[in-house]
Amino acid sequence: MGTPSKLEQLKTMTVVVADTGDIDAIKRLQPVDCTTNPTLVLKAVPLPAYERVIADALAWGKGQGGAREAVVGAIADRLAVAVGTELARIVPGRVSTEVDADLSFDTEATVNKARAIIAAYQANGIGREKILIKIAGTWEGIQAAKILQAEGIDCNMTLIFDIAQAIACANADAFLISPFVGRILDWYVKAEGRTYTAEEDPGVVSVRGIYDYYKTHGIKTVVMAASFRNVGEVEALAGCDRLTISPALLDQLAADTGTLERKLSPDTVATRPARIEQDEKSFRWAMNQNPMATEKLAEGIRMFAKDLKELRSIVAKRMEA
């Protein structure tokens, strides 16, 4: 046995999740979980591994009645579930599948879409225990998660930029949250016009604060840091419950045989933050007081909505071909 790589070392302290829909990358890197969203589905569509999946979804769509726009939307949904189904057959853990970003401020529609996604997976022979429903961390999205979790549908709350969101998600018994490390860093680099070491990286600091809060108060919601810009950020969060990492960064970690120090552990929480009581008003006020979180949440929803629109437009063109 040679020296273990940093990726191998990381897997001993953190559940490693692949931030990709690329089947070949997932087979090669062997993550426990993986995720999919419109952006990743868009990247997956041209891959040879998905040719049959795309053809099947289009053939199904051509047999559906109703308004063209509704059919195109249904095919896009079917594609996301089809990609997720392929991934669920490879990874031992969970696949996260996203509710449409344009439903981010509609609790009822989010709940209905989540139930439909679970039903579509079940029709493909994939049980709900393999799926996480991915929902943006708006107040409305978090209330939808509360309803879904009570029904036994586990949720991955995404676009988390502030501890107020993390607390609301914990109060909703959300299964998992995804704080976005790199996007927080992006905002501060642009706003402050400076660079940061991994230890002072605002995204890293934010996740560590959430982790400490959860572990101090015995909160079971999983912390899965996401959106990394460099391996330094990943290494600074070694030991976090889960980390979702792009194949490029996973490859870098796999090629590095240096020692990886564990930075986070439930047994050695760095700070002991006091419990914060929260209602809708205090949640909205906290978000209002954090321009980074407000801007990045809105931007993230817009980006996912744009990619969903593009995915639907590709489906529409393929329908006509």
C-alpha positions in Angstrom: 0.0 0.0 0.0 1.3 3.4 -1.0 0.8 6.7 0.9 -2.9 7.5 1.0 -3.9 10.5 -1.1 -5.6 13.5 0.5 -8.9 12.3 -1.1 -8.5 8.9 0.6 -7.7 10.7 3.9 -10.7 13.0 3.5 -13.0 10.0 3.0 -12.0 8.7 6.4 -13.4 11.8 8.2 -16.0 13.3 5.8 -18.7 11.8 3.4 -17.5 12.9 0.0 -20.2 13.8 -2.5 -19.6 14.4 -6.3 -20.9 17.7 -7.6 -21.5 16.3 -11.1 -23.8 14.3 -13.4 -20.9 12.8 -15.3 -21.3 9.0 -14.9 -17.7 8.3 -15.9 -16.3 10.8 -13.3 -18.5 9.2 -10.6 -17.4 5.7 -11.5 -13.8 6.8 -11.3 -14.0 8.9 -8.1 -16.4 6.7 -6.2 -18.2 9.3 -4.1 -20.9 8.2 -1.6 -23.5 10.6 -2.8 -24.0 12.9 -5.8 -26.1 15.8 -6.9 -27.9 17.0 -9.9 -29.5 20.3 -10.9 -30.5 22.0 -14.2 -26.9 23.2 -14.6 -25.5 19.7 -14.2 -28.3 18.1 -16.3 -27.4 20.6 -19.1 -23.8 19.4 -18.9 -24.9 15.7 -18.9 -27.2 15.9 -21.9 -24.4 15.9 -24.5 -22.5 13.0 -22.8 -22.7 9.7 -24.7 -23.7 7.8 -21.5 -27.1 9.7 -21.6 -28.0 9.2 -25.3 -30.6 6.5 -24.6 -32.0 8.4 -21.6 -32.5 11.5 -23.7 -34.1 9.5 -26.5 -36.5 7.8 -24.1 -37.6 11.1 -22.5 -38.2 12.7 -25.9 -40.2 9.6 -27.2 -42.3 9.7 -24.0 -42.9 13.4 -24.5 -44.1 13.0 -28.0 -46.8 10.7 -26.8 -48.1 13.2 -24.2 -51.1 15.4 -24.9 -51.7 19.0 -23.6 -50.1 22.3 -24.1 -46.6 22.2 -25.7 -45.0 24.3 -22.9 -46.4 21.9 -20.2 -45.1 18.9 -22.2 -41.6 20.4 -22.6 -41.5 21.1 -18.8 -42.6 17.5 -18.1 -39.8 16.2 -20.4 -37.2 18.4 -18.6 -38.4 17.0 -15.3 -38.3 13.5 -16.6 -34.7 14.1 -17.9 -33.6 15.3 -14.4 -35.1 12.2 -12.8 -33.6 9.9 -15.6 -30.1 11.4 -15.0 -30.7 11.0 -11.3 -31.9 7.4 -11.7 -28.7 6.5 -13.6 -26.6 8.1 -10.8 -28.7 6.4 -8.0 -27.7 3.0 -9.5 -24.0 3.8 -9.2 -23.6 5.6 -5.9 -24.1 3.8 -2.6 -25.8 6.8 -1.0 -28.2 9.5 -2.1 -28.9 11.6 -5.2 -30.1 15.2 -4.8 -32.6 16.4 -7.3 -33.7 20.0 -7.5 -37.2 21.5 -7.4 -37.6 24.1 -10.1 -35.9 27.3 -9.0 -38.9 29.4 -10.3 -40.9 27.8 -7.5 -38.6 29.1 -4.8 -41.1 31.5 -3.3 -44.1 29.1 -3.5 -44.4 26.7 -0.6 -47.4 24.7 -2.0 -46.0 24.3 -5.5 -42.6 23.2 -4.1 -44.3 20.5 -2.0 -46.3 19.3 -5.0 -43.3 19.2 -7.3 -41.2 17.4 -4.6 -43.9 14.7 -4.3 -44.0 14.4 -8.1 -40.2 13.9 -8.2 -40.4 11.2 -5.6 -43.2 9.4 -7.5 -41.2 9.6 -10.7 -38.2 8.0 -9.0 -40.4 5.3 -7.5 -41.8 4.6 -11.0 -38.1 4.0 -12.1 -37.6 1.6 -9.2 -35.7 4.1 -7.0 -37.0 4.5 -3.4 -37.3 7.8 -1.6 -34.5 6.6 0.8 -32.1 7.1 -2.1 -33.2 10.7 -3.0 -32.8 14.1 -1.5 -35.2 16.8 -2.7 -33.1 20.0 -3.3 -34.8 23.3 -2.4 -33.5 26.8 -2.2 -33.1 28.2 1.3 -35.9 30.9 1.1 -38.4 31.1 3.9 -41.0 29.6 1.6 -38.7 26.8 0.6 -37.8 26.0 4.2 -41.5 25.8 5.1 -42.0 23.4 2.2 -39.2 21.3 3.6 -40.9 21.2 7.0 -44.0 19.6 5.4 -42.0 17.2 3.2 -39.8 16.0 6.1 -42.9 15.3 8.2 -44.0 13.0 5.2 -40.7 11.2 5.2 -39.3 13.0 2.2 -35.7 14.1 3.0 -34.6 17.5 1.8 -31.3 19.1 0.8 -31.6 22.9 1.5 -29.4 24.6 -1.0 -28.0 28.2 -1.5 -27.3 28.6 2.2 -25.3 31.8 2.9 -26.3 32.9 6.4 -26.7 31.2 9.8 -30.3 32.5 9.9 -31.0 30.1 7.0 -29.2 27.3 8.7 -31.3 27.8 11.9 -34.6 27.9 10.0 -33.6 24.7 8.2 -32.8 23.0 11.6 -36.2 24.2 12.9 -37.8 22.5 9.9 -35.9 19.2 10.6 -34.3 19.4 7.1 -32.2 16.4 6.5 -29.3 18.4 5.0 -28.1 21.9 4.2 -25.6 23.0 1.5 -23.8 26.2 2.5 -22.0 27.7 -0.6 -18.4 28.3 0.4 -17.0 29.6 -3.0 -19.9 31.9 -3.8 -19.5 33.6 -0.4 -15.8 34.0 -1.2 -16.6 35.4 -4.6 -18.8 38.1 -3.1 -16.2 39.2 -0.6 -13.3 39.2 -3.1 -15.4 41.5 -5.3 -16.6 43.7 -2.4 -13.3 44.0 -0.6 -10.9 43.7 -3.6 -8.5 41.4 -1.7 -7.5 37.8 -1.5 -8.0 35.5 1.4 -6.1 32.5 2.9 -8.1 29.3 3.4 -8.3 30.0 7.2 -9.7 33.5 6.8 -11.9 32.6 3.7 -15.3 34.1 4.6 -17.0 31.0 3.1 -14.9 28.7 5.3 -15.6 30.9 8.4 -19.4 30.8 7.6 -19.5 27.0 7.4 -17.4 26.5 10.5 -19.9 28.8 12.4 -22.9 26.8 11.2 -21.1 23.5 12.1 -20.3 24.8 15.6 -23.9 25.9 16.1 -25.3 22.6 15.0 -23.0 20.5 17.1 -23.3 22.7 20.2 -27.1 22.3 20.2 -27.3 18.6 19.1 -28.9 19.5 15.7 -29.1 16.4 13.5 -29.3 18.3 10.2 -26.3 17.4 8.1 -23.9 20.2 7.1 -22.7 19.6 3.5 -20.4 22.4 2.4 -20.6 23.1 -1.4 -19.3 25.3 -4.2 -15.6 25.2 -3.7 -13.2 27.4 -5.6 -9.9 25.6 -4.6 -8.6 22.7 -2.6 -7.5 25.0 0.2 -11.2 25.6 1.0 -11.9 21.8 1.0 -8.9 21.1 3.2 -10.0 23.9 5.7 -13.3 22.1 6.1 -11.9 18.5 6.4 -14.1 16.7 8.9 -17.3 18.5 8.0 -20.3 16.1 7.9 -20.2 16.1 4.0 -18.5 18.0 1.3 -19.8 18.1 -2.3 -16.8 18.6 -4.6 -16.4 19.0 -8.4 -14.4 16.2 -10.3 -11.6 18.7 -11.0 -10.9 19.3 -7.3 -11.5 15.6 -6.4 -8.8 14.8 -9.0 -6.4 17.3 -7.4 -7.0 15.8 -3.9 -6.5 12.3 -5.4 -3.1 13.3 -6.8 -1.8 14.9 -3.5 -0.2 12.5 -1.0 0.5 15.2 1.7 -1.0 14.9 5.2 -4.5 16.1 5.6 -5.3 17.6 9.0 -8.8 17.2 10.4 -10.2 20.7 11.0 -13.8 20.0 12.1 -15.0 17.4 14.6 -18.1 17.2 16.8 -15.8 16.4 19.7 -13.7 19.5 19.4 -16.2 22.3 18.6 -14.1 25.6 18.4 -16.9 27.9 19.7 -20.1 27.3 21.7 -22.6 29.7 20.2 -25.8 30.5 22.1 -29.1 29.2 20.8 -30.9 31.7 18.6 -34.8 31.9 18.8 -36.2 32.6 15.4 -39.5 33.3 13.6 -40.3 34.5 10.1 -39.8 38.2 11.0 -36.4 37.6 12.6 -35.3 35.4 9.7 -36.2 38.0 7.1 -34.5 40.8 9.2 -31.3 38.7 9.5 -31.2 38.2 5.7 -31.9 41.8 5.1 -28.9 42.7 7.3 -26.6 40.5 5.3 -26.2 42.0 1.8 -23.9 39.1 0.7 -26.6 36.4 1.7 -29.5 38.4 0.1 -27.6 39.0 -3.2 -26.2 35.5 -3.5 -29.5 33.8 -2.7 -31.3 35.8 -5.3 -28.5 35.4 -7.8 -28.3 31.6 -7.2 -32.1 31.3 -7.8 -31.8 33.3 -11.0 -28.9 31.2 -12.3 -30.7 27.9 -11.7 -33.9 29.3 -13.3 -31.8 30.4 -16.3 -30.3 27.0 -16.7 -33.8 25.4 -16.3 -35.1 27.7 -19.1 -32.1 26.7 -21.3 -32.7 23.0 -20.6 -36.4 23.4 -21.6 -35.3 25.3 -24.7 -33.0 22.4 -25.7 -35.8 19.9 -25.1 -38.2 22.0 -27.3 -35.6 22.1 -30.1 -35.0 18.3 -29.9 -38.8 17.8 -29.9 -39.0 19.5 -33.3 -36.0 17.7 -34.8 
